[in-house]
């Protein structure tokens, strides 16, 4: 029997976890998650509220380190390099693994300064170099033509959809390898959402993108792979099913997965 293999499945994993467990104090938040996330593809993390999707996303750039009670066990890799080793430079890690949040978190400064804040932090000072980074980053998110004559105006003056694309441009300015996106369209109108989704698809030709979304139509439209998470009887978030998105949405392996993606619960 001939089996068609999706091209995404043949790519080297960009991110990997093996037997990942995460605790907040006595609370066991994530349990035994093992997953390979392919490079240059969009992976959607889906599941009902409270199943640990955002906590899982934060594992990949060690943002859970900011919570004193957080404790991570297991293995987590970027490019086969363990990222929770003591000698890992977390600043360098977060340069490689950028994050875009649910609501646009534009800084109270100019559009230009929003973009260059990261590159400056990493030692780039030349005006020409910074100008090139601003143009490149805004071009990547299809904002250059709209904003090139107003770079000194406040970023907070942009409408919500532009603000979110500005935040993506700010993440791209430090040339990451991975973009983590937490419900990045949930606060946007349908037109802005469509633009962000088109942008994700274009960026996936170069970057590895991992999104958290409650929008099943969005997951089906934009993602190559989908990871469905659930909580067990002990309220521990676990990976319930992981496969090519088209396969999961057409013929899920599990009845619980089918019930979730068809809107019967969640």
N, C-alpha and C positions, 0 to 999 in steps of 0.2 A: 504494500500500500504506500503510495507516494504522499508524504507529509510536507506541506508548504511551511518553510521556516521564515518568520518575519525577520527582515534585515536588522531590526533593532536588537533582536535576541543574539545576534552574532557579534555585537560590539563588546569591547572590553568594559567591564564595570568601572564607572567613575567613582561611585560610592558603594561601600559594602558594610553590612553589619553581620555579626555572628553572635548568636545567643545574647543579644542586647537586653539588659535589664536596667531600669532606672527607678530609683526610690527618691521620694521627698520625705526625709525623716523615716517614719514608720510606714508611710504609704507607698505601696508598690504600684507605680504608675504605668510602667511598660514591662511586658514580660516576654522574654525569650524570642526576640524578633531577629530573624535572619533573612537578609534580603540583598540582592545585587541590583543596583540602579545603573542602567546603561548610560554611556557617554553620549552627548549630542542628541538627546531625546528629551521628551517631556514626560515625567512620571507624576501622576495624580495620586494623592493620598486622600481617600474618601472614607466616610464612616460617620455614624451619629455623633452628636455633641457629647463631649466627655470621654471619648474613647482614646484620647492621647495623641491625636494627629499633630497638633501644634507642638506638644512636648517632643514628639518624634522628630519633627522638622528641625527643632532647635538643637538636637543632638549633633547635627552635621557641622555647625560652626561654634559649638560649645557655649551657646548662650545660656544653657542651663547652669553653667559654672557660676553665673551671677546670682543664683539662688543658694544661700549657704547650706540648706539642708539637702541639696541634690547630691545623689551618689550614683555613678554610672558603673555598671559591670558589663563584661563582655568585650567584644572587639568591634571597632569602628574604623574604617579605612577611607582615605582619599587617595586615589592613584596607588592603592596597595600600601600606603604609608599609614601606620596607626596614628590616629590623631589625638588619642588620649594618653600618649606617653608623656612622661614628665618633661622631656626635652623639647616638646612641641611648642613652637612660638605661636601663641594664640592670636596675636596681632596679624602675623603672616597668614595663618589659617583663615581668619575672617576677611583678609584681602582676597583670598582664593575662593571663598565661599560667601558670597554676598546675600543679603536678605532684603526683601521688599515686604512691608507690613500691610495689614488689612486696610488701615486708613493711611492716606498719604501723610508722611511725617516730614514735610518740607521744613527746613530750618528757617528761622526769622532773619533772613539775609537775602542778598540778591540772587537771581538765577545763576549768574556766573559763579558766585561764591559757594552756592550749593553744590555745584559740580566739582570745583577745584579743592574743596576741603579735604577730600580723601587723598588725592595725589600730593597735595602739600604735606599732609601728615606723613606720607611715605617718602618725602625728601625731594620732590620735584618743585623747583622754584622758578625756573626760567619762564618769562612772560610768554614767549613764543610757544614753548612746550605746553604750557597751561592752556593757551588759546587753542592750540591744536586738539588738546584733550576735550575741551568744551565743544568744539565743532564736531569732533568724531562722536562723542557720547550723545549729543543732541540729535545728530544725524541718524544714529542707530535707532533712536526711538521716534523718528519722524517728527521732531520738533524744531529742527534747525531753521527751516524756512519760516516757521511761525514766530520764533523767538530771537533770531539773530540780531534784530535791531532794538531789542529791549533787554539785553543781558544784565543791565544794571538795575532793572526794576525788581521789586520784591517777588520772590518765588511764591509767597502766600497770596499774591494778587491773581494768580492763575486760577482757572476753573478746575474742578476736582479731577477731571480726566487728565488734564495737562499736568496737574500736580503729581499724579501717580506716575505718569511717564517721566516726569522730572526726577522722581525718586529712583526709577529704574535706571535713568541716565547716570545719576549719581553713583549707583552701585556699579555700573559698567565702567565708570571713569578710572577705577583702579585695576581694570582688566582682570576680572575674576575668571574662574573656570566653571563655577557653579552659581546658579541663582536659585535661592529659596524664596518662594512666594506664598505668603499666608493670606488666603482669601482676598487677593489683591484687586478683585473686581467687585467685591460685595457692596462697596459704598458708591459705585459708579452707575450712571445711567446706561441704557442699552447701547447707545452709539459709542460711548467711551469704552464700554466693555468689549465691544466688537474690535475696536482699535487695539486694545491691550491683547486680546486673543490673537489677532493677526501678528502683533509684535512678538508674542511668545513663539509662534510658529517660525517666524523669520530668525529669531535669536537662537532657536534650537539647532540651526545649522552649524553654529559655532559653540554654543554653551550647553551644559547640562542643566536642565530646569526641573525643579521639584516643586509642585504646587499642592497646597491644601485647599480643597473646595468642597462646599456643600451642594454645589450646583451640578447635578448629574449630567445635564445637557452640555455644560461647559467641559466637564471631564471627557465626555464622549467626543466632543468636537475637537479638542486640542491635544489630548494626551496620547502618547504611544503605549504607555504601560499604566496600569492602575493597581494600587494597593488598597485593599478594603480592610479597615480595622474595626474591631469590636471590643467591648469589655466582656470579661468572663464573669462567672458567678461571684468572684472575689473582687470585682471592680478593677481588674488589671487590664490595661489596654494591650491587645494582642493583634498580630497580623493574621487575618482570617483567610484571605485569598489574595493572590498576586498573579497577574497574567497580562498578556496583551489586551489593551483596552477593548478592541473590537470583539475579542473572544469573550471577555467578561460580560460585556453588555448584551451580547447575542446569546451566549450559552454559558452562563456562570456554572461553576462546578458545584455550588452549594445553594440550597434553597434559601438560606438566610441572606446570602449575597443577592440573589434574585429579588427577594422581598425588599431589600434596601434600595437597590437601583431602580426599582419600579415604583418606589414611593409608598410601599405598604407600611413602612415604619421609618423612624429616624427624623 
